[in-house]
Amino acid sequence: MGGKAVRFSLIPRYPIWGASSRLRVYALHDALIRLGHESTIGYDESADVLMLQKLPYSSEWADKAEKFKGLVVYDFDDQEVYSDLSYWRKIVD
């Protein structure tokens, strides 16, 4: 296979019973492991990549995403409405 394994931290919007999380997080997690990468479902500050599915909306996740030292990937698959988007707009822009 070659190359260095990448460490992923995957944050699902729903538990495994949620169809979108099952496809976009849990199946990805299994595939990454099969490809020889490290993958954690949950927050791992030492990961290379942090993926947030459906933009978790708590200030806790906003703070963690902003402070994360690796690559942050936001998985938007449909529009969700939040009361205060100003913080996220700053990060995404």
Secondary structure by P-SEA (a helix, b strand, c coil): cccbbbbbbbbbcccccccccccccaaaaaaaaaabbbbbccccccccbbbbccccccaaaaaaaaacccbbbbbbcbbbbbccaaaaaaaac
